[in-house]
Amino acid sequence: MHRTDSLDRFMADVRAGLRASPKRLSPEYFYDALGSRLFEAICQLPWYPLTRAERALLERHAEEMVAPFGEGASIVELGCGSGEKLALLAAPLCKRLPRLDVHLVDVSETALDLSRRTLSRLPRVEVSAHRARYEEGLCAATARRLPGADGVRGGGGGPVLVLFLGSNIGNLDPDAAAAFLADVRASLRAGDALLLGADLVKPAAELLLAYDDPLGVTAAFNKNLLSRINRELGAAIDLRSFDHRAVWNAERARVEMHLVSRRRQVIRVSAIDLEVAFEEGESIWTESSHKYEPGEVVHMGERAGFRCDRQWIEEAGRFSTTLLIAEERAARR
């Protein structure tokens, strides 16, 4: 993705989001260089157990998770972050394969750089990086495959393992999550696989503490979205005029993050010639993080054309990782 394409899309999404009702901005824009670093800090906080729970599962079960994949297999990670989790899964494959092709997909150049450095510790790994949205990056990563039996193009002749970890699926509402999994399946052949990480439903107090930590790191992560608009789009938003707020929506099983205006104000974004008025207490909705029951993850995958090969649940019941195998498609008439 070219820088100008990325900036143009950011401008268009900010314009549309701030003119919407309710106002909203996509969480993908959290992850500039500073935002990526802040998220890495969040993952170290004692009140945010998601990353540690997932890592515990991967450390214990990585060999089982990649056991079905042999010579010629490749890995595509959507939303690579620091690459530490990917390295845990790639390591057992590196021990038994002469070569492993890995494709990194992320909108953050910082995340791509971090992942490249992490994977450089492993032998016989060939890394390709795609700065793109998930669907675009997956298509680019699989574009050179020859057509398979189900007619899907998309690396060499071996199976592809797609990683969608960190409960990134939780950032999508249920309809968007279903559509996303269907798009992933459409890019794969029968026998390819998706390893899907999902955060599980927990007590509300525990969830809210994870998204509104006492140190204020999550608040800084959320407010950095406004700072990014200032830096890149020529705005002059007073960050002190907005508060970070996390809300547990029990009916929809999601944590919502908002930036709440502390007073009546007008913000100006010069790069897109936009003025936006806020009432006191009016918010910008920046993220929804959906939580799941284990069976819901399996059913979601099955509806998209996968079958569940195996599911692992962290000992404390905080997190699940599910290996979904792409099934044969019905023959076209």
JOZIGI-V594345 format. One record per residue. RES is the residue in three letters. SS is DSSP state (alpha for helix, beta for strand, coil for the rest). OMEGA is omega in whole degrees, -180 to 180 (none if undefined). NEAR is the number of other ideal C-beta (glycine too) atoms within 8 Angstrom. Layout:
res = <RES & RES>
ss = <SS & SS>
omega = <OMEGA & OMEGA>
near = <NEAR & NEAR>
This chain:
res = <MET & HIS & ARG & THR & ASP & SER & LEU & ASP & ARG & PHE & MET & ALA & ASP & VAL & ARG & ALA & GLY & LEU & ARG & ALA & SER & PRO & LYS & ARG & LEU & SER & PRO & GLU & TYR & PHE & TYR & ASP & ALA & LEU & GLY & SER & ARG & LEU & PHE & GLU & ALA & ILE & CYS & GLN & LEU & PRO & TRP & TYR & PRO & LEU & THR & ARG & ALA & GLU & ARG & ALA & LEU & LEU & GLU & ARG & HIS & ALA & GLU & GLU & MET & VAL & ALA & PRO & PHE & GLY & GLU & GLY & ALA & SER & ILE & VAL & GLU & LEU & GLY & CYS & GLY & SER & GLY & GLU & LYS & LEU & ALA & LEU & LEU & ALA & ALA & PRO & LEU & CYS & LYS & ARG & LEU & PRO & ARG & LEU & ASP & VAL & HIS & LEU & VAL & ASP & VAL & SER & GLU & THR & ALA & LEU & ASP & LEU & SER & ARG & ARG & THR & LEU & SER & ARG & LEU & PRO & ARG & VAL & GLU & VAL & SER & ALA & HIS & ARG & ALA & ARG & TYR & GLU & GLU & GLY & LEU & CYS & ALA & ALA & THR & ALA & ARG & ARG & LEU & PRO & GLY & ALA & ASP & GLY & VAL & ARG & GLY & GLY & GLY & GLY & GLY & PRO & VAL & LEU & VAL & LEU & PHE & LEU & GLY & SER & ASN & ILE & GLY & ASN & LEU & ASP & PRO & ASP & ALA & ALA & ALA & ALA & PHE & LEU & ALA & ASP & VAL & ARG & ALA & SER & LEU & ARG & ALA & GLY & ASP & ALA & LEU & LEU & LEU & GLY & ALA & ASP & LEU & VAL & LYS & PRO & ALA & ALA & GLU & LEU & LEU & LEU & ALA & TYR & ASP & ASP & PRO & LEU & GLY & VAL & THR & ALA & ALA & PHE & ASN & LYS & ASN & LEU & LEU & SER & ARG & ILE & ASN & ARG & GLU & LEU & GLY & ALA & ALA & ILE & ASP & LEU & ARG & SER & PHE & ASP & HIS & ARG & ALA & VAL & TRP & ASN & ALA & GLU & ARG & ALA & ARG & VAL & GLU & MET & HIS & LEU & VAL & SER & ARG & ARG & ARG & GLN & VAL & ILE & ARG & VAL & SER & ALA & ILE & ASP & LEU & GLU & VAL & ALA & PHE & GLU & GLU & GLY & GLU & SER & ILE & TRP & THR & GLU & SER & SER & HIS & LYS & TYR & GLU & PRO & GLY & GLU & VAL & VAL & HIS & MET & GLY & GLU & ARG & ALA & GLY & PHE & ARG & CYS & ASP & ARG & GLN & TRP & ILE & GLU & GLU & ALA & GLY & ARG & PHE & SER & THR & THR & LEU & LEU & ILE & ALA & GLU & GLU & ARG & ALA & ALA & ARG & ARG>
ss = <coil & coil & alpha & alpha & alpha & alpha & alpha & alpha & alpha & alpha & alpha & alpha & alpha & alpha & alpha & alpha & alpha & alpha & alpha & coil & coil & coil & beta & beta & coil & coil & alpha & alpha & alpha & alpha & coil & coil & alpha & alpha & alpha & alpha & alpha & alpha & alpha & alpha & alpha & alpha & coil & coil & coil & coil & coil & coil & coil & alpha & alpha & alpha & alpha & alpha & alpha & alpha & alpha & alpha & alpha & alpha & alpha & alpha & alpha & alpha & alpha & alpha & coil & coil & coil & coil & coil & coil & coil & beta & beta & beta & beta & beta & coil & coil & coil & coil & coil & alpha & alpha & alpha & alpha & alpha & alpha & alpha & alpha & alpha & alpha & alpha & alpha & alpha & coil & coil & coil & beta & beta & beta & beta & beta & beta & beta & coil & coil & alpha & alpha & alpha & alpha & alpha & alpha & alpha & alpha & alpha & alpha & alpha & coil & coil & coil & coil & coil & beta & beta & beta & beta & beta & beta & beta & coil & coil & alpha & alpha & alpha & alpha & alpha & alpha & alpha & alpha & alpha & coil & coil & coil & coil & coil & coil & coil & coil & coil & coil & coil & coil & coil & coil & coil & coil & coil & beta & beta & beta & beta & beta & coil & coil & coil & alpha & alpha & alpha & alpha & coil & coil & alpha & alpha & alpha & alpha & alpha & alpha & alpha & alpha & alpha & alpha & alpha & alpha & alpha & coil & coil & coil & coil & coil & coil & beta & beta & beta & beta & beta & beta & beta & beta & coil & coil & coil & alpha & alpha & alpha & alpha & alpha & alpha & alpha & alpha & coil & coil & coil & coil & coil & alpha & alpha & alpha & alpha & alpha & alpha & alpha & alpha & alpha & alpha & alpha & alpha & alpha & alpha & alpha & alpha & alpha & coil & beta & coil & coil & coil & alpha & alpha & alpha & beta & beta & beta & beta & beta & beta & beta & beta & coil & coil & coil & coil & beta & beta & beta & beta & beta & beta & beta & beta & coil & coil & coil & beta & beta & beta & beta & beta & alpha & alpha & alpha & coil & beta & beta & beta & beta & beta & coil & coil & coil & coil & beta & beta & beta & beta & beta & beta & beta & beta & coil & beta & coil & alpha & alpha & alpha & alpha & alpha & alpha & alpha & alpha & alpha & alpha & coil & coil & beta & beta & beta & beta & beta & beta & beta & beta & coil & coil & coil & coil & coil & beta & beta & beta & beta & beta & beta & beta & beta & coil & coil & coil & coil & coil & coil & coil>
omega = <179 & -179 & -179 & 177 & -179 & -179 & 179 & 180 & 176 & 179 & -179 & -178 & 176 & 178 & -178 & -176 & -179 & 175 & -179 & 175 & -1 & 178 & -179 & 175 & -176 & 177 & 178 & -177 & 170 & -160 & 162 & -176 & -179 & -180 & 178 & 178 & 178 & 178 & 176 & 177 & 178 & -178 & 178 & -175 & 179 & -178 & -178 & -172 & -173 & -175 & -180 & 179 & 179 & -180 & 178 & 178 & -178 & 179 & -177 & -169 & -176 & -178 & 177 & -176 & -178 & -177 & -178 & -170 & -176 & -175 & -178 & 180 & 175 & -179 & 172 & 177 & 177 & -176 & -166 & -179 & -179 & -178 & -177 & -180 & 176 & -180 & 179 & -179 & -179 & -174 & 180 & 176 & 180 & -179 & -174 & 179 & 179 & -178 & 176 & 175 & 180 & 176 & 178 & 179 & 179 & 175 & -176 & 176 & 178 & 179 & 179 & 179 & 179 & -179 & 177 & -179 & 179 & -177 & 179 & 178 & -175 & 179 & 170 & 176 & 175 & -173 & 171 & -178 & 180 & 175 & -171 & 169 & -171 & -175 & 179 & -179 & 179 & 177 & 179 & -177 & -176 & -171 & -174 & 178 & 172 & 179 & 177 & -177 & -179 & 175 & -177 & 174 & 169 & none & -174 & -177 & -177 & -178 & 177 & 173 & 177 & 176 & 172 & -168 & 176 & -174 & 174 & 176 & -180 & 178 & 180 & 175 & -173 & 180 & 180 & 178 & 178 & 179 & 179 & 180 & 177 & 178 & 177 & -180 & -179 & 179 & -173 & 171 & 170 & -178 & 169 & -173 & 175 & 173 & -169 & 176 & -179 & 175 & -175 & 180 & 180 & 177 & -175 & -177 & 179 & 180 & -178 & 178 & 179 & -176 & 175 & -171 & -178 & 179 & 179 & -180 & 179 & 176 & 178 & 178 & -180 & -178 & 178 & 175 & 175 & 178 & 178 & 177 & 176 & -174 & -170 & -175 & 173 & 176 & 178 & -178 & 175 & -177 & 179 & 180 & 177 & 175 & 171 & 177 & 174 & -177 & 174 & 177 & -174 & -178 & -178 & 177 & -179 & 169 & 179 & 175 & -178 & 167 & -169 & 180 & -178 & -178 & 171 & -178 & 174 & 175 & -178 & 179 & -168 & -176 & 179 & 176 & -173 & 170 & -177 & 179 & 176 & 168 & 174 & -179 & 178 & -173 & 166 & -180 & -172 & -179 & 166 & -180 & -176 & 179 & -171 & 162 & -176 & -179 & 179 & 179 & 180 & -178 & 178 & 178 & -179 & 180 & -179 & 178 & 176 & 167 & -180 & 175 & 179 & 177 & 178 & 180 & -180 & -171 & -179 & 178 & -177 & -168 & 176 & 171 & -171 & 177 & -177 & -178 & 178 & -179 & 174 & 176 & 175 & -180 & 178 & 177 & none>
near = <8 & 5 & 6 & 6 & 8 & 11 & 9 & 8 & 8 & 11 & 11 & 8 & 11 & 14 & 11 & 8 & 12 & 13 & 8 & 8 & 3 & 6 & 13 & 9 & 13 & 7 & 8 & 7 & 12 & 13 & 12 & 11 & 8 & 9 & 15 & 14 & 9 & 12 & 12 & 10 & 9 & 12 & 9 & 7 & 10 & 3 & 8 & 12 & 9 & 13 & 10 & 7 & 12 & 16 & 11 & 10 & 13 & 13 & 8 & 6 & 10 & 12 & 7 & 8 & 12 & 11 & 6 & 9 & 10 & 7 & 6 & 8 & 13 & 14 & 16 & 15 & 15 & 12 & 12 & 14 & 14 & 9 & 15 & 9 & 13 & 16 & 12 & 11 & 16 & 14 & 10 & 10 & 13 & 12 & 6 & 5 & 11 & 4 & 7 & 14 & 10 & 15 & 16 & 16 & 15 & 15 & 9 & 12 & 7 & 11 & 15 & 13 & 8 & 13 & 18 & 12 & 8 & 12 & 14 & 6 & 5 & 11 & 4 & 9 & 11 & 8 & 10 & 9 & 10 & 12 & 11 & 10 & 7 & 11 & 10 & 10 & 16 & 14 & 10 & 11 & 14 & 14 & 8 & 4 & 14 & 5 & 6 & 10 & 6 & 8 & 5 & 11 & 7 & 13 & 11 & 7 & 5 & 11 & 12 & 17 & 15 & 15 & 13 & 13 & 13 & 10 & 13 & 10 & 13 & 13 & 10 & 9 & 7 & 7 & 6 & 8 & 12 & 11 & 8 & 12 & 15 & 10 & 9 & 14 & 12 & 7 & 11 & 15 & 13 & 11 & 7 & 12 & 16 & 17 & 15 & 12 & 15 & 13 & 11 & 13 & 6 & 8 & 5 & 7 & 6 & 8 & 12 & 12 & 10 & 12 & 11 & 10 & 13 & 5 & 5 & 8 & 11 & 14 & 10 & 9 & 12 & 13 & 12 & 13 & 13 & 12 & 11 & 12 & 12 & 11 & 6 & 9 & 13 & 7 & 12 & 6 & 11 & 7 & 8 & 5 & 9 & 14 & 7 & 14 & 10 & 12 & 8 & 10 & 10 & 6 & 4 & 7 & 9 & 11 & 14 & 12 & 15 & 12 & 15 & 11 & 14 & 8 & 6 & 7 & 9 & 7 & 11 & 8 & 16 & 8 & 9 & 9 & 5 & 10 & 7 & 10 & 7 & 10 & 7 & 8 & 6 & 8 & 11 & 11 & 12 & 12 & 10 & 13 & 13 & 14 & 12 & 14 & 7 & 11 & 6 & 8 & 14 & 11 & 8 & 12 & 15 & 9 & 8 & 11 & 8 & 13 & 8 & 12 & 8 & 7 & 11 & 11 & 10 & 12 & 5 & 6 & 7 & 10 & 14 & 13 & 16 & 16 & 13 & 13 & 12 & 13 & 8 & 6 & 7 & 4 & 4 & 3 & 2>
